[in-house]
Amino acid sequence: MASTRRALCVGINIFKNLPAANYLQGCVNDAHDMAGVLKDFLGFTDADITTLTDAQATKAAIMTKLKAMVADAKAGKLSYLVFSMSSHGTQTPDKNGDEPDGADEAFCPYDLAQKGNQWDPDHVIVDDELHDLFVQLPPNVLLEVYLDTCHSGTGLRALDLLSDRKPRYLPPPSLEAFEQVDGRHARGLRRSLLEKGLVHNILWAGCRADQTSADAHIGGTWHGAFTYYWVKETRASQNKLSRSDLLKKVVADLKANKYTQVPQLECEATVRSLPMS
C-alpha cells in the first residue's frame, strides 16, 4: 500500500551570495534530526522524506517540492504533510496590503539575493507564497510546519549573543529596505495558516514574532535550540506526549538553559491535546 505521508526537511547554513551570513552551523543538523524523528516515531520511510541542505535548498527546489506535495494531497494521494525549515529569517515590505504594519515575514533559501535595495523576490520565500500554496490543501489533509528561524532583530539581547549561540536572522539588505520594516511586526505565516478555514493545520515556531531563534552549541555540536529540545523531548517520551505537553517540556528546557526565546504552537485546541500523528 502506498504511503500517504510526505515530508520536506530543509536546513541551510551557507548562503551563496551572502558570505557575511554564513555563520550558522546548526541548520543542516536540524534537517537530519527532524527526518530521524519522522522515521523513528511518525511512520515515515526514507522514500517519504526529502531533505534539502545548503546548495540543494534553492528557492526553486524548495517550492517545487512543496508544490508537488500539495498537488498529490489535492489528488487524494496524501493525508499528512510535514515541512520543516531551519535557516535565517528576514523581512520584506508588504506587497499586497494584508499586513497592517507593512512587513512580510520571509525565509532565506541558499540562493538568497539582493535586487536593487530589496531582496530579489525570485530568491526569497515570503510568507504569502506559503499561505497561498497551503490554502489549497483539502480539509482532510493535515499539514504540520516547523520553523526554526526568526523574522525580527528586535529580540536580540546580550544573552543571545554569547559565543555558543547566534541569531537566525538577517536584516533587510539595505538601509532603505530596513527603514521600510523597522519597528513593524508582520502578521506572518503563524496567523495566516489559521485563517480561511485552515484550522486543521499546525505550526511550530522556534520563537515569538519579536524574538530570535538561537543557532546553538549544545551537546558537543550545533543545532537550532528549539529543534534540539523538541527532538530530545519527542525521543525521551517515545512520542507519547500531547503537542501541548511537548511544548511545555521544550519551553522549560529552553528556560533552564537560559534561552530567552519562547517557542509557539499554533493549532486548534483539539489538535493540541493529541500526540503527533
C-alpha positions, 0 to 999 in steps of 0.5 A, spaced: 500 500 500 502 506 498 504 511 503 500 517 504 505 521 508 510 526 505 515 530 508 520 536 506 526 537 511 530 543 509 536 546 513 541 551 510 547 554 513 551 557 507 548 562 503 551 563 496 551 570 495 551 572 502 558 570 505 557 575 511 551 570 513 554 564 513 555 563 520 550 558 522 552 551 523 546 548 526 541 548 520 543 542 516 543 538 523 536 540 524 534 537 517 537 530 519 534 530 526 527 532 524 527 526 518 530 521 524 524 523 528 519 522 522 522 515 521 523 513 528 516 515 531 511 518 525 511 512 520 515 515 515 520 511 510 526 514 507 522 514 500 517 519 504 522 524 506 526 529 502 531 533 505 534 539 502 541 542 505 545 548 503 546 548 495 540 543 494 535 548 498 534 553 492 528 557 492 526 553 486 527 546 489 524 548 495 517 550 492 517 545 487 517 540 492 512 543 496 508 544 490 508 537 488 506 535 495 500 539 495 498 537 488 498 529 490 494 531 497 489 535 492 489 528 488 487 524 494 494 521 494 496 524 501 493 525 508 499 528 512 504 533 510 510 535 514 515 541 512 520 543 516 525 549 515 531 551 519 535 557 516 535 565 517 529 569 517 528 576 514 523 581 512 520 584 506 515 590 505 508 588 504 506 587 497 499 586 497 496 590 503 494 584 508 499 586 513 497 592 517 504 594 519 507 593 512 512 587 513 512 580 510 515 575 514 520 571 509 525 565 509 532 565 506 533 559 501 541 558 499 540 562 493 538 568 497 539 575 493 539 582 493 535 586 487 536 593 487 535 595 495 530 589 496 531 582 496 530 579 489 523 576 490 525 570 485 530 568 491 526 569 497 520 565 500 515 570 503 510 568 507 504 569 502 507 564 497 506 559 503 499 561 505 497 561 498 500 554 496 497 551 503 490 554 502 489 549 497 490 543 501 483 539 502 480 539 509 482 532 510 489 533 509 493 535 515 499 539 514 504 540 520 510 546 519 516 547 523 520 553 523 526 554 526 528 561 524 526 568 526 523 574 522 525 580 527 532 583 530 528 586 535 529 580 540 536 580 540 539 581 547 546 580 550 544 573 552 543 571 545 549 573 543 554 569 547 559 565 543 555 558 543 549 561 540 547 566 534 541 569 531 537 566 525 536 572 522 538 577 517 536 584 516 533 587 510 539 588 505 539 595 505 538 601 509 532 603 505 529 596 505 530 596 513 527 603 514 521 600 510 520 594 516 523 597 522 519 597 528 513 593 524 511 586 526 508 582 520 502 578 521 506 572 518 505 565 516 503 563 524 496 567 523 495 566 516 495 558 516 489 559 521 485 563 517 480 561 511 478 555 514 485 552 515 484 550 522 486 543 521 493 545 520 499 546 525 505 550 526 511 550 530 515 556 531 522 556 534 520 563 537 515 569 538 514 574 532 519 579 536 524 574 538 530 570 535 531 563 534 538 561 537 543 557 532 546 553 538 552 549 541 549 544 545 551 537 546 558 537 543 555 540 536 550 545 533 543 545 532 537 550 532 535 550 540 528 549 539 529 543 534 534 540 539 529 540 545 523 538 541 527 532 538 530 530 545 523 531 548 519 527 542 525 521 543 525 521 551 517 520 551 517 515 545 512 520 542 507 519 547 506 526 549 500 531 547 503 537 542 501 541 548 505 537 553 511 537 548 511 544 548 511 545 555 517 540 556 521 544 550 519 551 553 522 549 560 528 546 557 529 552 553 528 556 560 533 552 564 538 553 559 537 560 559 534 561 552 530 567 552 526 565 546 519 562 547 517 557 542 509 557 539 504 552 537 499 554 533 493 549 532 486 548 534 485 546 541 483 539 539 489 538 535 493 540 541 491 535 546 493 529 541 500 526 540 503 527 533 500 523 528 
